[in-house]
Amino acid sequence: MDTSKFIKAYCLKTKEKNVPMHNAVVSKTARGGYIAKGDDGKGNKMSAILSETNALKAIADGVAKKDF
């Protein structure tokens, strides 16, 4: 599986950096920003704040679902 297009985030539980996010869902915050929520493939929840361009690119690439 090619994980180069996946959203990368920090996993608080395992303290790992740049972990590919599986089952990502991008939504808008109350202030108009974008946040991706998902898991690391092992069941540990993750989230990442994204710019508009990165959020829309992840949705267009098919690695995240749109929730707004």
N, C-alpha and C positions, 0 to 999 in steps of 0.2 A: 504494500500500500504506500503510495506516494504522499508523504506528509508535508511536502514543501509549501503547499498552498494553505495549510491549516492555520488557524489563528493560534499564535503562541502566547502563553501566559505563565504566570508564576503560581505554583501549587503550594498553598500554605501548609497543607498537611505533611507533605513529603519534603518541603523546602527545596524543590527543584526549580530551576529557571528554564524558560523557553520550552515548556512542555506543550505538545500539540493538543488542542482542545477538540474533543469529539462531541457530537450531538449539540453543536453550538446554535444558540438562538440569539439573534441580534434584536435589541429593542431600544427605544428612545427613553432617555431619562427625563425627569421633570423640567430640567433646565435646557433641554434640547440636544444634549450630547448622545452618544451611542455607547451601549454596553453589551458585551457578549457574555452569555452564561452557558456553561456546559460542564463536561467532566473530562477527566484525563484518560479515560478508557478503562480505568480500574475502579471506578465508582466514586472517586474523590471529586467534589464539586469545585469548579473554578469560575472566575469571572475576570473580565478585562475591559478597561475603558478604551474605546477606539475613536479614531478620527472619522469624519464622515466618509472620506475617500476609502479608507481601509474597510469600514463597515460595508459600504456598498460594493466594494470589490469582492469581499468574502461572500456576499449574497450572490453576486453574479457568477463567481467561480463554483458555486454549489456546495461550499463547505459549511455554510450557515443558513438557517432559516430566518425569514423576516417576521417580526412580531410587532409591527407598527403600521 
